[in-house]
Amino acid sequence: MKKIPNFIIIAITIICINFLSCSKNSSPSTTTPPSTCANPSDCIVNTWYLKQELANYNGSMVTIFAEGGKANLINYFDTQYWVFANTAWTLYSSHDTVFDAGTWKILPDSIVEINSTYPDTFKITSITADTLNINIPYNHNYPSYPAYATAIVSGLDTAKLSAYLLTFTTTP
């Protein structure tokens, strides 16, 4: 019978021990899964960067802004973002320029009420930890200044406008 050198036996033992210890370390992690946002107030407190704005115009969806889009009707939205803090809300028109600020609260049915220079309400249609989709109905009797200005600057006839749909993410 051939003799197995002691060196090979020791090497095989070390490899087996390392293999077993590595397999224990690769067990599932205990990190916390992302919030489900079942309640919109669980996730709305954040900084939200505008990625897309659509208009429900004459029964069709019209793109007003899409980040990086070449056919934007309004391309100055590239730098717009909203910040929701405890009860404070701020709309930045650029990195360091505040366009509007005030307070916010969530009402039943995921309706958010903004009290600011240009008060408004909108409905959260969906929210996750990193995406916020909202619907802002266009009130023909009392349109908010930003909704009216967006229609005028983009060349949309306000009589044919029924709502804006905005998508925000947490990445600039």
N, C-alpha and C positions, 0 to 999 in steps of 0.2 A: 504494500500500500504506500502511496506517495505521502510524504509529509507536507502539510501546508505551513508555510512560514508564518511565524508569529505576527509579522508585520501585516499580512493580508487579513488575519483574523481581527487584529486591532482596528484596521481601516474599515472593515465591514461593520464592526460594532459601532464605531463613531458615526458612520453614514446612517445606520439604522436609528441611532439615538437622535441625530439631527433631523432626519425625516419625520420621526414621530413628534418631535417638539415643534417643527414647522407646521405640521398638520393641525396641531392644537391652536396655533396662532392664527390660522386662516379661518377660524370659525366666524359666523356672521357677526357683523359689527353691531354695536348697540346705539348707533346714532339715531336721533329722533327723526321720524319721517316728517315731511313738510306738512304744514297746516292744511286742512281740507277746506277751510274758508266756508264752512257750512253757514256761518253767520258772517255777513259781509264786514261787520265791524271788527272781526278777528284779523282781517288782512288789509283793510283800507289805509291804516296808518302806515304811510310809506312815502317815498318819492316816486312819482309816476311820470314817465317820459312819453310824450305823444308819439305814436308810431303810425297811426292812420286815422283819417277822418273821412267818413262817407256822408252823403246827404241823400235822404229819401226825397227825390225831386220828381214831381209829376208821375209818381208811381214806380220810378226806377231808381236804382242805386247809382250815384255819381261820386267818383273819387274826387275829393277836394284836396286831400293831402295823403301821400304815402311816403314814408321816410325813404329818401334816396330815389324817389320817382322822378322821371324826367318830364312827366306831363302834369305836374302839380299845378292846380289853379292857384294855390297859395303855398309858396315854398318857404315862407318865413316861419312856418310852424316847426322847422327843423330844430329850433332851440327852445321850444316851449315845454315846460314841465310843471306839474302840480305837486305840492307837498301837503299831505294831510298829517298833522300832528294831533295831540290829544283832542282838542276842540278847535284848533287853529288851522286855517287853510290859506295857502299862498299859491298864486299863479305867477310863475316867472315867464317873461317873454324872451329872456335870454339868460345866459349863465348867472348874471348878477343883477338883472333888472326885474323888479317886482311890477307886474301889470295890475294885479288886484290882490287883495288880502281880506280875510275876515274869519268867520267861524263856520262850522259845519255840524250837522247832526244827521243821523240816519233815522228815518221815519219808517213806519210799517211798509211792507212790500218792497224793501230795498230802495226806497226813494231817499235820495240825499238832498238836503236843503242847504244851500250856500247863502249865508248872510254876509254881504260885502258891499263894495261900491256898486257892483253890478250883480245883485242877488239873482239866484237861479235855482232850479231844481232839475234833477236828472234821475234816471232809474239805472241801477246797476243790473245789467243783463247777465253778466257772469263775472266771477272774480276767483282768482287763484292766488297763491303766494307771489307770483311774478307776472300776472296778466290781469288787467282791469278793462272790461268792456262796458260802455255806458250808452244810454239812449237819451238824447236831449230833445224832447218834443219842441217844435217851433210853435210858439204861442202867437197867433196872428193878431190877437187883441192887445197883448202886452209882451212883445218880443224883448228878450234881453239884449242889451247892447252888443255883447260879443257875438250872439247868434245872428243878429241883424247885420253887423259889420262884416262877418264872414260871408254872408249871402251877397252883400253889395260888392265887396272886393273880389269875390269869385265870379261875379256876373250872373248870379242866379236870381230869377224872378221870385221874390218872396211869396207871391200868391201860389206858386207851385211847390213850395217847400213844406214838408210836414215834420221832418226830424233830422237830427244829426246822430250818427253812430260813431263813437270814438273808441279807439283801442290804444291802451297805454301798457307799457312794460316797465320793469324796474331797472332796466339797463339803458344808459344814454345812447 
